[in-house]
Structure formats: structure tokens, C-alpha cells
Amino acid sequence: MLNLENGIESLTNFKRQTADYLRQLHSTGEPMVLTVNGRAEVVVQDAATYQRLVEQAAKADREEAIAAIREGLADAAAGRVKPARKALKALAKKFGIPTADE
């Protein structure tokens, strides 16, 4: 999570003291916002923390997909289904998409 109290530095300072900032990034695992002319421009973090973040996001995506598939299978098993053509026609009507039979 971004620390808006201590996690904002200017890009100029970062360039001047890169080794110090890299040590800080590695030791805290916290990302840092770098600014240019007082505006946030980039977020930096150490590679290991970034890798963990990517893996967590991928896991969350997989879990969400699995949950959606399970929900769909449960709906089908319970008979909460409709023919695909009917569903597609309803979606086309809802979003104003012309169909072949119009």
C-alpha cells in the first residue's frame, strides 16, 4: 500500500540518492511515488515485492473465474438457464444492437 506520509519523493532526489532509496525499497517492501514538478509521475518498488503483487493478482483472477464457473454450473443444474439465441436477442435489444431478423 502506498504510504502517502513518507512514500513520496521527487524524481530528482531519487536520481541523486538512488542507492539509498533502493535500500529503503528493499528493506520496507513499500512502493514509492516519484514526482516531477510536484506531480506524481511514477511508482517504483523492488522486484520481489512486485512479483508477489503480480502473483496475488493472478491468483485472485483465477479464484474469481473459478467462482463464476461454479455459479454458472449451479445455475445450470438448478435449471436457471435460457436458450442462447433468446439470451443473445435480449442482449441485442437491451444494447440497441440490430439483429439479422430486424
N, C-alpha and C positions, 0 to 999 in steps of 0.2 A: 504494500500500500504506500502511496506517496505521502511523505512527511512534509506537509506544507509549512511547517515551522522551521525545519533545518534542511530540507531536501531541495532547496532552490539555490542555484549558484549561477553566476554569469559564465558564459562560454569562454570569455577572456581569462577569468581566473582558472577555469578548468584547464585551459591550454597552458597556462603558466605553471600550474602545480599538478600536472597530470598524475604523476606518481603518487602524490599524497591522496588525491581523490580516488584513484584506483584502489589504494589500500583501504580507504573508507568504504568503497563499494563492496569489496571482498569481505571486509570484517562485519559489516552490518547486513548485507544482503538486501538493503533497501535501494530502490531506484532513486535517481536524482534528476530533477528538472534543470535543464540548462537554458539560460535566457540570452537573448540578443536584444540590446536596446530596451531592456526591461520586460520584454515579452517572451513567454515560454516558447521555445523553438524545438527542443528535442528532449527526450527522456533517455537516460543511459542507466544500465545496470550490468552487473557482472554476468558472464556467460552461464555459469552454473545455475544461478537464480532464474535467468531467462529460460533455460532448458526445463527447469521444474515447472515454470509457469506454462510453457507450451504443452508439456505432458499433462498437466492438470486440466488444461482447456480441452485437449483431445479426449481425455477420459470423461469429462463432463459431456462432451458432444456424443460420445459412444453411449453413455448411460441414458442420455435424453432420447437418442434414436431407439435404443432397446425398449425404453418405457413406452414410446409411441407405437412401436411394433406390437408390444404386448397389449396395449389398449385397443389397437385395431383388431388383433386376433380375438380378444374378449368380445368386442362388438360383433364381430362376425359369428362367433359361437353363440351369442345371445340373439342372433337374428336381426341386429340393428344394422341392416345393410340396404342398399338400393342398387338397381342395375346401373352400370357405368354410364350408359347413354343418357339415362334420366338425370343422373348427377351432373354430367357434363352440360346438358341442356340448361339445368338450373343455374349452374355457374355462369354460363354464357349470358343468360338472361340477367342475372344479378350484376354482371360487369359490363353489360351492353355490348357484347361481342356477337356479331352476326353469325348465324349458323347456316349450313347448306340448305336446310329446309325452310328458310325465311325468304 
